């Protein structure tokens, strides 16, 4: 084990509490939009995205952070979000 591998510390929140990793898997529906701007018929049903959407979350103060990875592919804390991040 190299020295940099031994120095890893789990991601922490600004409040000092340990962060946990949340993964969201998406099941999507593709729908048409009518000429009147309403939601129309389903074009594709239930295709699945295998790559999860990940966030680090503090269970104490409810802060949200981006997930990053270091050079050893270990989880590190990214940018902080003041409210739950909406994924686009």
JOKA-V916564 format. One record per backbone hydrogen bond with DSSP energy under -1.0 kcal/mol. CO is the residue of the C=O (numbers start at 1). NH is the residue of the N-H. If there is no record, write none. Layout:
BEGIN
CO/NH
CO/NH
END
This chain:
BEGIN
2/6
11/19
13/16
17/13
20/57
22/55
24/53
26/49
28/47
30/43
30/44
32/40
34/37
38/34
41/32
44/30
47/28
53/24
55/22
56/65
57/20
58/62
63/58
64/81
65/56
66/78
68/76
70/73
74/70
76/68
79/66
81/64
END
